[in-house]
């Protein structure tokens, strides 16, 4: 059941896609299954976005 799933987040310091200090690895059973964070201004500009954005990357296969 979904209520049995426990997740944790660890601060991620080395991903240039995200704003420094505003990104975390999503951890499940002591392994990274994704990332969550605020996009770096260079990424926002490269994709011609007008407002600050956050992104979530999640590997759903890791939950099987």
Helices and strands as residue ranges (DSSP letters): G 2-4, E 7-11, E 18-28, E 31-39, H 41-46, E 54-58, G 60-63
